């Protein structure tokens, strides 16, 4: 739930009281400590209530058991930055709260998996019970917080791209090593010289079909080839 500053102070107090009760029910710990609503709450603005009377309370208040349970579990077992507490769609914008909690805002149209989806389908999602991802079940689409961050955070995108490049280089080393161990020339691998050079230089990840072709060239099953490639990666590149 996202606190709306247009909400009346009385309703906000009621919401906070409900959140405290839910927290105590799940964890035995009061969510908002040492809080006593002022007697004349209706003469105080919502913003004043938040900033003056509740300095330790963030704008996000979990009001349902499911979102509160996700936060509690994330704090108990780790993964606060990767897990989603709750999310809602506002027009064409997704508002996602992590279990830290931290608010992320992302335009649905900027998310590649949803870009071509009909707008009416955007709202048909739910948060997984663990908070690991948002799920559009009828579309078979799952989106996690890293996908959101990759879309909206240039620095995070840069870090992920660098990480992916390093993974491609590691995988390429294994492919080259295995080919050399089997004494196969590039012409004997069943794909074009250009494709193989792109793969072995770590510029592209081979798809399922190409991996199958390489496995056959090595006279190995698909699964055995993948295992052999992982074993062939030189230790200094792991």
VEXTORDO-30819 format. One record per residue (C-alpha): x, y, z; residue in one letter; residue number from 1. Coordinates in Angstrom, 1 decimal, decimal comma, always signed. Example, Ala and Ser with C-alpha at 12.3 -4.5 7.8 and 13.67 -1.06 7.14 Angstrom:
<recs>
<rec><c1>+12,3</c1><c2>-4,5</c2><c3>+7,8</c3><residuo>A</residuo><num>1</num></rec>
<rec><c1>+13,7</c1><c2>-1,1</c2><c3>+7,1</c3><residuo>S</residuo><num>2</num></rec>
</recs>
This chain:
<recs>
<rec><c1>+0,0</c1><c2>+0,0</c2><c3>+0,0</c3><residuo>X</residuo><num>1</num></rec>
<rec><c1>+1,3</c1><c2>+3,5</c2><c3>-0,8</c3><residuo>X</residuo><num>2</num></rec>
<rec><c1>+0,5</c1><c2>+6,2</c2><c3>+1,6</c3><residuo>X</residuo><num>3</num></rec>
<rec><c1>-1,6</c1><c2>+8,9</c2><c3>-0,1</c3><residuo>X</residuo><num>4</num></rec>
<rec><c1>-1,1</c1><c2>+12,3</c2><c3>+1,4</c3><residuo>X</residuo><num>5</num></rec>
<rec><c1>-4,7</c1><c2>+13,2</c2><c3>+0,4</c3><residuo>X</residuo><num>6</num></rec>
<rec><c1>-5,9</c1><c2>+10,6</c2><c3>+2,9</c3><residuo>X</residuo><num>7</num></rec>
<rec><c1>-7,5</c1><c2>+12,1</c2><c3>+6,0</c3><residuo>X</residuo><num>8</num></rec>
<rec><c1>-5,3</c1><c2>+12,1</c2><c3>+9,1</c3><residuo>X</residuo><num>9</num></rec>
<rec><c1>-7,9</c1><c2>+10,0</c2><c3>+11,0</c3><residuo>X</residuo><num>10</num></rec>
<rec><c1>-7,8</c1><c2>+7,3</c2><c3>+8,3</c3><residuo>X</residuo><num>11</num></rec>
<rec><c1>-4,0</c1><c2>+7,3</c2><c3>+8,3</c3><residuo>X</residuo><num>12</num></rec>
<rec><c1>-4,1</c1><c2>+6,8</c2><c3>+12,1</c3><residuo>X</residuo><num>13</num></rec>
<rec><c1>-6,5</c1><c2>+3,9</c2><c3>+11,6</c3><residuo>X</residuo><num>14</num></rec>
<rec><c1>-4,3</c1><c2>+2,4</c2><c3>+8,9</c3><residuo>X</residuo><num>15</num></rec>
<rec><c1>-1,2</c1><c2>+2,6</c2><c3>+11,1</c3><residuo>X</residuo><num>16</num></rec>
<rec><c1>-3,0</c1><c2>+1,0</c2><c3>+14,0</c3><residuo>X</residuo><num>17</num></rec>
<rec><c1>-4,1</c1><c2>-1,8</c2><c3>+11,7</c3><residuo>X</residuo><num>18</num></rec>
<rec><c1>-0,5</c1><c2>-2,2</c2><c3>+10,4</c3><residuo>X</residuo><num>19</num></rec>
<rec><c1>+0,7</c1><c2>-2,4</c2><c3>+14,0</c3><residuo>X</residuo><num>20</num></rec>
<rec><c1>-1,8</c1><c2>-5,1</c2><c3>+14,8</c3><residuo>X</residuo><num>21</num></rec>
<rec><c1>-0,8</c1><c2>-7,2</c2><c3>+11,8</c3><residuo>X</residuo><num>22</num></rec>
<rec><c1>+2,9</c1><c2>-6,9</c2><c3>+12,6</c3><residuo>X</residuo><num>23</num></rec>
<rec><c1>+2,3</c1><c2>-8,0</c2><c3>+16,1</c3><residuo>X</residuo><num>24</num></rec>
<rec><c1>+0,3</c1><c2>-10,9</c2><c3>+14,9</c3><residuo>X</residuo><num>25</num></rec>
<rec><c1>+3,0</c1><c2>-12,2</c2><c3>+12,6</c3><residuo>X</residuo><num>26</num></rec>
<rec><c1>+6,2</c1><c2>-11,3</c2><c3>+14,5</c3><residuo>X</residuo><num>27</num></rec>
<rec><c1>+5,3</c1><c2>-10,3</c2><c3>+18,0</c3><residuo>X</residuo><num>28</num></rec>
<rec><c1>+7,0</c1><c2>-7,0</c2><c3>+17,4</c3><residuo>X</residuo><num>29</num></rec>
<rec><c1>+5,1</c1><c2>-3,7</c2><c3>+17,1</c3><residuo>X</residuo><num>30</num></rec>
<rec><c1>+5,7</c1><c2>-2,2</c2><c3>+13,7</c3><residuo>X</residuo><num>31</num></rec>
<rec><c1>+5,6</c1><c2>+1,4</c2><c3>+14,9</c3><residuo>X</residuo><num>32</num></rec>
<rec><c1>+7,1</c1><c2>+1,8</c2><c3>+18,3</c3><residuo>X</residuo><num>33</num></rec>
<rec><c1>+6,0</c1><c2>+4,4</c2><c3>+20,9</c3><residuo>X</residuo><num>34</num></rec>
<rec><c1>+3,2</c1><c2>+5,8</c2><c3>+18,9</c3><residuo>X</residuo><num>35</num></rec>
<rec><c1>+0,1</c1><c2>+7,4</c2><c3>+20,4</c3><residuo>X</residuo><num>36</num></rec>
<rec><c1>-2,2</c1><c2>+9,2</c2><c3>+18,0</c3><residuo>X</residuo><num>37</num></rec>
<rec><c1>-2,8</c1><c2>+12,9</c2><c3>+19,1</c3><residuo>X</residuo><num>38</num></rec>
<rec><c1>-6,3</c1><c2>+13,5</c2><c3>+20,5</c3><residuo>X</residuo><num>39</num></rec>
<rec><c1>-7,2</c1><c2>+16,2</c2><c3>+18,1</c3><residuo>X</residuo><num>40</num></rec>
<rec><c1>-5,9</c1><c2>+14,4</c2><c3>+15,0</c3><residuo>X</residuo><num>41</num></rec>
<rec><c1>-8,5</c1><c2>+16,0</c2><c3>+12,6</c3><residuo>X</residuo><num>42</num></rec>
<rec><c1>-6,9</c1><c2>+19,5</c2><c3>+13,0</c3><residuo>X</residuo><num>43</num></rec>
<rec><c1>-3,5</c1><c2>+18,2</c2><c3>+11,9</c3><residuo>X</residuo><num>44</num></rec>
<rec><c1>-2,5</c1><c2>+17,7</c2><c3>+8,3</c3><residuo>X</residuo><num>45</num></rec>
<rec><c1>-1,5</c1><c2>+14,2</c2><c3>+7,1</c3><residuo>X</residuo><num>46</num></rec>
<rec><c1>+1,9</c1><c2>+15,5</c2><c3>+6,2</c3><residuo>X</residuo><num>47</num></rec>
<rec><c1>+2,4</c1><c2>+16,9</c2><c3>+9,7</c3><residuo>X</residuo><num>48</num></rec>
<rec><c1>+1,3</c1><c2>+13,7</c2><c3>+11,2</c3><residuo>X</residuo><num>49</num></rec>
<rec><c1>+3,9</c1><c2>+11,8</c2><c3>+9,2</c3><residuo>X</residuo><num>50</num></rec>
<rec><c1>+6,8</c1><c2>+14,1</c2><c3>+9,7</c3><residuo>X</residuo><num>51</num></rec>
<rec><c1>+6,2</c1><c2>+15,4</c2><c3>+13,2</c3><residuo>X</residuo><num>52</num></rec>
<rec><c1>+4,6</c1><c2>+12,6</c2><c3>+15,1</c3><residuo>X</residuo><num>53</num></rec>
<rec><c1>+6,0</c1><c2>+9,6</c2><c3>+13,1</c3><residuo>X</residuo><num>54</num></rec>
<rec><c1>+9,6</c1><c2>+10,5</c2><c3>+12,2</c3><residuo>X</residuo><num>55</num></rec>
<rec><c1>+10,6</c1><c2>+6,8</c2><c3>+12,0</c3><residuo>X</residuo><num>56</num></rec>
<rec><c1>+7,8</c1><c2>+5,9</c2><c3>+9,7</c3><residuo>X</residuo><num>57</num></rec>
<rec><c1>+8,3</c1><c2>+5,7</c2><c3>+5,9</c3><residuo>X</residuo><num>58</num></rec>
<rec><c1>+5,6</c1><c2>+6,4</c2><c3>+3,4</c3><residuo>X</residuo><num>59</num></rec>
<rec><c1>+5,1</c1><c2>+2,7</c2><c3>+2,8</c3><residuo>X</residuo><num>60</num></rec>
<rec><c1>+2,8</c1><c2>+1,0</c2><c3>+5,3</c3><residuo>X</residuo><num>61</num></rec>
<rec><c1>+2,0</c1><c2>-2,7</c2><c3>+4,7</c3><residuo>X</residuo><num>62</num></rec>
<rec><c1>-1,7</c1><c2>-3,2</c2><c3>+5,4</c3><residuo>X</residuo><num>63</num></rec>
<rec><c1>-2,2</c1><c2>-6,8</c2><c3>+4,3</c3><residuo>X</residuo><num>64</num></rec>
<rec><c1>-0,7</c1><c2>-9,9</c2><c3>+5,8</c3><residuo>X</residuo><num>65</num></rec>
<rec><c1>+0,9</c1><c2>-11,1</c2><c3>+2,6</c3><residuo>X</residuo><num>66</num></rec>
<rec><c1>+3,0</c1><c2>-7,9</c2><c3>+2,0</c3><residuo>X</residuo><num>67</num></rec>
<rec><c1>+4,0</c1><c2>-7,7</c2><c3>+5,7</c3><residuo>X</residuo><num>68</num></rec>
<rec><c1>+4,9</c1><c2>-11,4</c2><c3>+5,7</c3><residuo>X</residuo><num>69</num></rec>
<rec><c1>+7,2</c1><c2>-10,8</c2><c3>+2,7</c3><residuo>X</residuo><num>70</num></rec>
<rec><c1>+9,0</c1><c2>-8,0</c2><c3>+4,5</c3><residuo>X</residuo><num>71</num></rec>
<rec><c1>+9,4</c1><c2>-10,0</c2><c3>+7,7</c3><residuo>X</residuo><num>72</num></rec>
<rec><c1>+10,7</c1><c2>-13,0</c2><c3>+5,8</c3><residuo>X</residuo><num>73</num></rec>
<rec><c1>+13,1</c1><c2>-10,9</c2><c3>+3,8</c3><residuo>X</residuo><num>74</num></rec>
<rec><c1>+14,5</c1><c2>-9,3</c2><c3>+7,0</c3><residuo>X</residuo><num>75</num></rec>
<rec><c1>+14,8</c1><c2>-12,7</c2><c3>+8,7</c3><residuo>X</residuo><num>76</num></rec>
<rec><c1>+16,3</c1><c2>-14,7</c2><c3>+5,8</c3><residuo>X</residuo><num>77</num></rec>
<rec><c1>+17,9</c1><c2>-12,0</c2><c3>+3,7</c3><residuo>X</residuo><num>78</num></rec>
<rec><c1>+17,2</c1><c2>-10,6</c2><c3>+0,2</c3><residuo>X</residuo><num>79</num></rec>
<rec><c1>+15,4</c1><c2>-7,4</c2><c3>+1,2</c3><residuo>X</residuo><num>80</num></rec>
<rec><c1>+16,8</c1><c2>-5,6</c2><c3>-1,9</c3><residuo>X</residuo><num>81</num></rec>
<rec><c1>+15,7</c1><c2>-8,4</c2><c3>-4,3</c3><residuo>X</residuo><num>82</num></rec>
<rec><c1>+12,2</c1><c2>-9,1</c2><c3>-2,9</c3><residuo>X</residuo><num>83</num></rec>
<rec><c1>+9,0</c1><c2>-7,2</c2><c3>-3,6</c3><residuo>X</residuo><num>84</num></rec>
<rec><c1>+6,7</c1><c2>-6,3</c2><c3>-0,8</c3><residuo>X</residuo><num>85</num></rec>
<rec><c1>+3,8</c1><c2>-5,0</c2><c3>-2,9</c3><residuo>X</residuo><num>86</num></rec>
<rec><c1>+3,1</c1><c2>-3,3</c2><c3>-6,3</c3><residuo>X</residuo><num>87</num></rec>
<rec><c1>+0,3</c1><c2>-1,5</c2><c3>-8,0</c3><residuo>X</residuo><num>88</num></rec>
<rec><c1>-0,4</c1><c2>-0,1</c2><c3>-11,4</c3><residuo>X</residuo><num>89</num></rec>
<rec><c1>-1,2</c1><c2>+3,6</c2><c3>-11,7</c3><residuo>X</residuo><num>90</num></rec>
<rec><c1>-2,2</c1><c2>+4,6</c2><c3>-15,2</c3><residuo>X</residuo><num>91</num></rec>
<rec><c1>+0,8</c1><c2>+3,3</c2><c3>-17,2</c3><residuo>X</residuo><num>92</num></rec>
<rec><c1>+3,2</c1><c2>+3,3</c2><c3>-14,3</c3><residuo>X</residuo><num>93</num></rec>
<rec><c1>+4,2</c1><c2>+0,4</c2><c3>-12,1</c3><residuo>X</residuo><num>94</num></rec>
<rec><c1>+4,9</c1><c2>+1,4</c2><c3>-8,5</c3><residuo>X</residuo><num>95</num></rec>
<rec><c1>+6,9</c1><c2>-1,3</c2><c3>-6,7</c3><residuo>X</residuo><num>96</num></rec>
<rec><c1>+7,9</c1><c2>-1,5</c2><c3>-3,1</c3><residuo>X</residuo><num>97</num></rec>
<rec><c1>+10,9</c1><c2>-3,6</c2><c3>-2,2</c3><residuo>X</residuo><num>98</num></rec>
<rec><c1>+11,2</c1><c2>-5,2</c2><c3>+1,2</c3><residuo>X</residuo><num>99</num></rec>
<rec><c1>+13,8</c1><c2>-2,7</c2><c3>+2,3</c3><residuo>X</residuo><num>100</num></rec>
<rec><c1>+11,4</c1><c2>-0,9</c2><c3>+1,8</c3><residuo>X</residuo><num>101</num></rec>
<rec><c1>+12,2</c1><c2>+1,3</c2><c3>-1,2</c3><residuo>X</residuo><num>102</num></rec>
<rec><c1>+9,9</c1><c2>+2,6</c2><c3>-3,9</c3><residuo>X</residuo><num>103</num></rec>
<rec><c1>+10,7</c1><c2>+1,9</c2><c3>-7,6</c3><residuo>X</residuo><num>104</num></rec>
<rec><c1>+8,7</c1><c2>+3,6</c2><c3>-10,4</c3><residuo>X</residuo><num>105</num></rec>
<rec><c1>+8,7</c1><c2>+2,2</c2><c3>-13,9</c3><residuo>X</residuo><num>106</num></rec>
<rec><c1>+6,6</c1><c2>+2,8</c2><c3>-17,0</c3><residuo>X</residuo><num>107</num></rec>
<rec><c1>+5,1</c1><c2>-0,5</c2><c3>-18,1</c3><residuo>X</residuo><num>108</num></rec>
<rec><c1>+5,9</c1><c2>+0,3</c2><c3>-21,8</c3><residuo>X</residuo><num>109</num></rec>
<rec><c1>+9,6</c1><c2>+0,5</c2><c3>-21,0</c3><residuo>X</residuo><num>110</num></rec>
<rec><c1>+9,6</c1><c2>-3,2</c2><c3>-19,8</c3><residuo>X</residuo><num>111</num></rec>
<rec><c1>+10,5</c1><c2>-5,3</c2><c3>-22,9</c3><residuo>X</residuo><num>112</num></rec>
<rec><c1>+8,4</c1><c2>-8,4</c2><c3>-22,0</c3><residuo>X</residuo><num>113</num></rec>
<rec><c1>+5,3</c1><c2>-6,1</c2><c3>-21,6</c3><residuo>X</residuo><num>114</num></rec>
<rec><c1>+5,9</c1><c2>-3,7</c2><c3>-24,4</c3><residuo>X</residuo><num>115</num></rec>
<rec><c1>+3,7</c1><c2>-5,4</c2><c3>-27,0</c3><residuo>X</residuo><num>116</num></rec>
<rec><c1>+1,1</c1><c2>-6,6</c2><c3>-24,5</c3><residuo>X</residuo><num>117</num></rec>
<rec><c1>-2,4</c1><c2>-5,0</c2><c3>-24,6</c3><residuo>X</residuo><num>118</num></rec>
<rec><c1>-2,8</c1><c2>-2,3</c2><c3>-22,0</c3><residuo>X</residuo><num>119</num></rec>
<rec><c1>-5,8</c1><c2>-4,1</c2><c3>-20,5</c3><residuo>X</residuo><num>120</num></rec>
<rec><c1>-3,6</c1><c2>-6,9</c2><c3>-19,6</c3><residuo>X</residuo><num>121</num></rec>
<rec><c1>-1,1</c1><c2>-4,8</c2><c3>-17,6</c3><residuo>X</residuo><num>122</num></rec>
<rec><c1>-3,2</c1><c2>-4,8</c2><c3>-14,5</c3><residuo>X</residuo><num>123</num></rec>
<rec><c1>-3,6</c1><c2>-8,6</c2><c3>-14,4</c3><residuo>X</residuo><num>124</num></rec>
<rec><c1>-0,5</c1><c2>-9,3</c2><c3>-12,2</c3><residuo>X</residuo><num>125</num></rec>
<rec><c1>+0,2</c1><c2>-10,5</c2><c3>-8,7</c3><residuo>X</residuo><num>126</num></rec>
<rec><c1>+3,2</c1><c2>-10,6</c2><c3>-6,4</c3><residuo>X</residuo><num>127</num></rec>
<rec><c1>+4,6</c1><c2>-14,0</c2><c3>-5,8</c3><residuo>X</residuo><num>128</num></rec>
<rec><c1>+4,2</c1><c2>-15,3</c2><c3>-2,3</c3><residuo>X</residuo><num>129</num></rec>
<rec><c1>+8,0</c1><c2>-14,9</c2><c3>-1,7</c3><residuo>X</residuo><num>130</num></rec>
<rec><c1>+8,1</c1><c2>-11,5</c2><c3>-3,3</c3><residuo>X</residuo><num>131</num></rec>
<rec><c1>+10,7</c1><c2>-12,8</c2><c3>-5,9</c3><residuo>X</residuo><num>132</num></rec>
<rec><c1>+8,8</c1><c2>-11,5</c2><c3>-8,9</c3><residuo>X</residuo><num>133</num></rec>
<rec><c1>+5,6</c1><c2>-10,0</c2><c3>-10,4</c3><residuo>X</residuo><num>134</num></rec>
<rec><c1>+3,7</c1><c2>-12,6</c2><c3>-12,4</c3><residuo>X</residuo><num>135</num></rec>
<rec><c1>+1,3</c1><c2>-12,1</c2><c3>-15,3</c3><residuo>X</residuo><num>136</num></rec>
<rec><c1>+0,1</c1><c2>-15,7</c2><c3>-15,2</c3><residuo>X</residuo><num>137</num></rec>
<rec><c1>-2,1</c1><c2>-15,6</c2><c3>-18,3</c3><residuo>X</residuo><num>138</num></rec>
<rec><c1>+0,7</c1><c2>-14,2</c2><c3>-20,3</c3><residuo>X</residuo><num>139</num></rec>
<rec><c1>+3,4</c1><c2>-16,5</c2><c3>-18,8</c3><residuo>X</residuo><num>140</num></rec>
<rec><c1>+5,5</c1><c2>-13,4</c2><c3>-17,9</c3><residuo>X</residuo><num>141</num></rec>
<rec><c1>+7,5</c1><c2>-13,0</c2><c3>-14,7</c3><residuo>X</residuo><num>142</num></rec>
<rec><c1>+9,5</c1><c2>-9,8</c2><c3>-13,9</c3><residuo>X</residuo><num>143</num></rec>
<rec><c1>+11,8</c1><c2>-9,4</c2><c3>-10,9</c3><residuo>X</residuo><num>144</num></rec>
<rec><c1>+13,3</c1><c2>-6,4</c2><c3>-9,3</c3><residuo>X</residuo><num>145</num></rec>
<rec><c1>+16,6</c1><c2>-6,7</c2><c3>-11,2</c3><residuo>X</residuo><num>146</num></rec>
<rec><c1>+14,6</c1><c2>-6,3</c2><c3>-14,4</c3><residuo>X</residuo><num>147</num></rec>
<rec><c1>+13,0</c1><c2>-3,2</c2><c3>-13,0</c3><residuo>X</residuo><num>148</num></rec>
<rec><c1>+16,3</c1><c2>-1,8</c2><c3>-11,9</c3><residuo>X</residuo><num>149</num></rec>
<rec><c1>+17,9</c1><c2>-2,6</c2><c3>-15,3</c3><residuo>X</residuo><num>150</num></rec>
<rec><c1>+15,2</c1><c2>-0,6</c2><c3>-17,0</c3><residuo>X</residuo><num>151</num></rec>
<rec><c1>+15,3</c1><c2>+2,5</c2><c3>-14,8</c3><residuo>X</residuo><num>152</num></rec>
<rec><c1>+18,8</c1><c2>+2,7</c2><c3>-13,3</c3><residuo>X</residuo><num>153</num></rec>
<rec><c1>+21,6</c1><c2>+3,4</c2><c3>-15,8</c3><residuo>X</residuo><num>154</num></rec>
<rec><c1>+24,3</c1><c2>+2,5</c2><c3>-13,3</c3><residuo>X</residuo><num>155</num></rec>
<rec><c1>+22,7</c1><c2>-0,8</c2><c3>-12,5</c3><residuo>X</residuo><num>156</num></rec>
<rec><c1>+22,3</c1><c2>-1,5</c2><c3>-16,2</c3><residuo>X</residuo><num>157</num></rec>
<rec><c1>+26,0</c1><c2>-0,8</c2><c3>-16,8</c3><residuo>X</residuo><num>158</num></rec>
<rec><c1>+27,0</c1><c2>-3,1</c2><c3>-13,9</c3><residuo>X</residuo><num>159</num></rec>
<rec><c1>+24,8</c1><c2>-5,9</c2><c3>-15,2</c3><residuo>X</residuo><num>160</num></rec>
<rec><c1>+26,0</c1><c2>-5,5</c2><c3>-18,8</c3><residuo>X</residuo><num>161</num></rec>
<rec><c1>+29,6</c1><c2>-5,8</c2><c3>-17,6</c3><residuo>X</residuo><num>162</num></rec>
<rec><c1>+28,7</c1><c2>-8,9</c2><c3>-15,6</c3><residuo>X</residuo><num>163</num></rec>
<rec><c1>+27,1</c1><c2>-10,5</c2><c3>-18,6</c3><residuo>X</residuo><num>164</num></rec>
<rec><c1>+30,1</c1><c2>-9,7</c2><c3>-20,7</c3><residuo>X</residuo><num>165</num></rec>
<rec><c1>+32,4</c1><c2>-11,4</c2><c3>-18,3</c3><residuo>X</residuo><num>166</num></rec>
<rec><c1>+30,1</c1><c2>-14,4</c2><c3>-18,2</c3><residuo>X</residuo><num>167</num></rec>
<rec><c1>+30,1</c1><c2>-14,6</c2><c3>-22,0</c3><residuo>X</residuo><num>168</num></rec>
<rec><c1>+33,9</c1><c2>-14,4</c2><c3>-22,0</c3><residuo>X</residuo><num>169</num></rec>
<rec><c1>+34,1</c1><c2>-17,3</c2><c3>-19,4</c3><residuo>X</residuo><num>170</num></rec>
<rec><c1>+31,8</c1><c2>-19,4</c2><c3>-21,4</c3><residuo>X</residuo><num>171</num></rec>
<rec><c1>+33,7</c1><c2>-18,7</c2><c3>-24,6</c3><residuo>X</residuo><num>172</num></rec>
<rec><c1>+36,9</c1><c2>-19,9</c2><c3>-23,0</c3><residuo>X</residuo><num>173</num></rec>
<rec><c1>+35,2</c1><c2>-23,2</c2><c3>-22,2</c3><residuo>X</residuo><num>174</num></rec>
<rec><c1>+34,0</c1><c2>-23,6</c2><c3>-25,8</c3><residuo>X</residuo><num>175</num></rec>
<rec><c1>+37,4</c1><c2>-22,9</c2><c3>-27,2</c3><residuo>X</residuo><num>176</num></rec>
<rec><c1>+39,1</c1><c2>-25,2</c2><c3>-24,8</c3><residuo>X</residuo><num>177</num></rec>
<rec><c1>+36,8</c1><c2>-28,1</c2><c3>-25,5</c3><residuo>X</residuo><num>178</num></rec>
<rec><c1>+37,1</c1><c2>-27,7</c2><c3>-29,2</c3><residuo>X</residuo><num>179</num></rec>
<rec><c1>+40,9</c1><c2>-27,7</c2><c3>-29,0</c3><residuo>X</residuo><num>180</num></rec>
<rec><c1>+40,9</c1><c2>-30,7</c2><c3>-26,7</c3><residuo>X</residuo><num>181</num></rec>
<rec><c1>+38,8</c1><c2>-32,6</c2><c3>-29,4</c3><residuo>X</residuo><num>182</num></rec>
<rec><c1>+41,2</c1><c2>-31,3</c2><c3>-32,1</c3><residuo>X</residuo><num>183</num></rec>
<rec><c1>+38,4</c1><c2>-29,9</c2><c3>-34,1</c3><residuo>X</residuo><num>184</num></rec>
<rec><c1>+39,0</c1><c2>-27,1</c2><c3>-36,6</c3><residuo>X</residuo><num>185</num></rec>
<rec><c1>+36,4</c1><c2>-24,3</c2><c3>-37,0</c3><residuo>X</residuo><num>186</num></rec>
<rec><c1>+35,3</c1><c2>-25,8</c2><c3>-40,3</c3><residuo>X</residuo><num>187</num></rec>
<rec><c1>+34,4</c1><c2>-29,0</c2><c3>-38,6</c3><residuo>X</residuo><num>188</num></rec>
<rec><c1>+32,0</c1><c2>-27,5</c2><c3>-36,1</c3><residuo>X</residuo><num>189</num></rec>
<rec><c1>+29,0</c1><c2>-27,4</c2><c3>-38,3</c3><residuo>X</residuo><num>190</num></rec>
<rec><c1>+28,4</c1><c2>-23,6</c2><c3>-38,2</c3><residuo>X</residuo><num>191</num></rec>
<rec><c1>+29,9</c1><c2>-20,7</c2><c3>-40,1</c3><residuo>X</residuo><num>192</num></rec>
<rec><c1>+33,3</c1><c2>-19,5</c2><c3>-39,3</c3><residuo>X</residuo><num>193</num></rec>
<rec><c1>+31,9</c1><c2>-16,0</c2><c3>-38,6</c3><residuo>X</residuo><num>194</num></rec>
<rec><c1>+29,3</c1><c2>-17,4</c2><c3>-36,1</c3><residuo>X</residuo><num>195</num></rec>
<rec><c1>+32,0</c1><c2>-19,5</c2><c3>-34,3</c3><residuo>X</residuo><num>196</num></rec>
<rec><c1>+34,4</c1><c2>-16,6</c2><c3>-34,1</c3><residuo>X</residuo><num>197</num></rec>
<rec><c1>+31,6</c1><c2>-14,4</c2><c3>-32,6</c3><residuo>X</residuo><num>198</num></rec>
<rec><c1>+30,9</c1><c2>-17,1</c2><c3>-30,0</c3><residuo>X</residuo><num>199</num></rec>
<rec><c1>+34,5</c1><c2>-17,8</c2><c3>-29,2</c3><residuo>X</residuo><num>200</num></rec>
<rec><c1>+35,3</c1><c2>-14,2</c2><c3>-28,7</c3><residuo>X</residuo><num>201</num></rec>
<rec><c1>+32,5</c1><c2>-13,8</c2><c3>-26,2</c3><residuo>X</residuo><num>202</num></rec>
<rec><c1>+30,5</c1><c2>-11,4</c2><c3>-28,3</c3><residuo>X</residuo><num>203</num></rec>
<rec><c1>+27,3</c1><c2>-13,5</c2><c3>-28,5</c3><residuo>X</residuo><num>204</num></rec>
<rec><c1>+25,8</c1><c2>-16,3</c2><c3>-26,5</c3><residuo>X</residuo><num>205</num></rec>
<rec><c1>+25,1</c1><c2>-19,4</c2><c3>-28,7</c3><residuo>X</residuo><num>206</num></rec>
<rec><c1>+21,4</c1><c2>-20,4</c2><c3>-28,9</c3><residuo>X</residuo><num>207</num></rec>
<rec><c1>+19,9</c1><c2>-23,8</c2><c3>-28,3</c3><residuo>X</residuo><num>208</num></rec>
<rec><c1>+20,2</c1><c2>-24,8</c2><c3>-31,9</c3><residuo>X</residuo><num>209</num></rec>
<rec><c1>+23,9</c1><c2>-23,8</c2><c3>-32,3</c3><residuo>X</residuo><num>210</num></rec>
<rec><c1>+24,8</c1><c2>-25,6</c2><c3>-29,0</c3><residuo>X</residuo><num>211</num></rec>
<rec><c1>+23,1</c1><c2>-28,7</c2><c3>-30,4</c3><residuo>X</residuo><num>212</num></rec>
<rec><c1>+25,2</c1><c2>-28,4</c2><c3>-33,6</c3><residuo>X</residuo><num>213</num></rec>
<rec><c1>+28,4</c1><c2>-28,0</c2><c3>-31,6</c3><residuo>X</residuo><num>214</num></rec>
<rec><c1>+27,5</c1><c2>-31,0</c2><c3>-29,4</c3><residuo>X</residuo><num>215</num></rec>
<rec><c1>+27,0</c1><c2>-33,1</c2><c3>-32,5</c3><residuo>X</residuo><num>216</num></rec>
<rec><c1>+30,4</c1><c2>-32,0</c2><c3>-33,9</c3><residuo>X</residuo><num>217</num></rec>
<rec><c1>+32,0</c1><c2>-33,1</c2><c3>-30,7</c3><residuo>X</residuo><num>218</num></rec>
<rec><c1>+30,1</c1><c2>-36,4</c2><c3>-30,9</c3><residuo>X</residuo><num>219</num></rec>
<rec><c1>+28,4</c1><c2>-35,7</c2><c3>-27,5</c3><residuo>X</residuo><num>220</num></rec>
<rec><c1>+24,9</c1><c2>-35,4</c2><c3>-26,2</c3><residuo>X</residuo><num>221</num></rec>
<rec><c1>+23,5</c1><c2>-31,9</c2><c3>-25,6</c3><residuo>X</residuo><num>222</num></rec>
<rec><c1>+23,6</c1><c2>-32,2</c2><c3>-21,8</c3><residuo>X</residuo><num>223</num></rec>
<rec><c1>+27,1</c1><c2>-33,8</c2><c3>-21,9</c3><residuo>X</residuo><num>224</num></rec>
<rec><c1>+28,4</c1><c2>-31,0</c2><c3>-24,1</c3><residuo>X</residuo><num>225</num></rec>
<rec><c1>+27,1</c1><c2>-28,3</c2><c3>-21,7</c3><residuo>X</residuo><num>226</num></rec>
<rec><c1>+28,7</c1><c2>-30,1</c2><c3>-18,8</c3><residuo>X</residuo><num>227</num></rec>
<rec><c1>+32,0</c1><c2>-30,5</c2><c3>-20,6</c3><residuo>X</residuo><num>228</num></rec>
<rec><c1>+32,0</c1><c2>-26,8</c2><c3>-21,6</c3><residuo>X</residuo><num>229</num></rec>
<rec><c1>+31,6</c1><c2>-25,8</c2><c3>-17,9</c3><residuo>X</residuo><num>230</num></rec>
<rec><c1>+34,4</c1><c2>-28,2</c2><c3>-16,9</c3><residuo>X</residuo><num>231</num></rec>
<rec><c1>+36,6</c1><c2>-26,9</c2><c3>-19,6</c3><residuo>X</residuo><num>232</num></rec>
<rec><c1>+36,6</c1><c2>-23,3</c2><c3>-18,4</c3><residuo>X</residuo><num>233</num></rec>
<rec><c1>+40,1</c1><c2>-22,5</c2><c3>-17,2</c3><residuo>X</residuo><num>234</num></rec>
<rec><c1>+40,3</c1><c2>-22,0</c2><c3>-13,5</c3><residuo>X</residuo><num>235</num></rec>
<rec><c1>+41,8</c1><c2>-18,5</c2><c3>-13,8</c3><residuo>X</residuo><num>236</num></rec>
<rec><c1>+38,6</c1><c2>-17,4</c2><c3>-15,6</c3><residuo>X</residuo><num>237</num></rec>
<rec><c1>+36,2</c1><c2>-18,6</c2><c3>-12,8</c3><residuo>X</residuo><num>238</num></rec>
</recs>
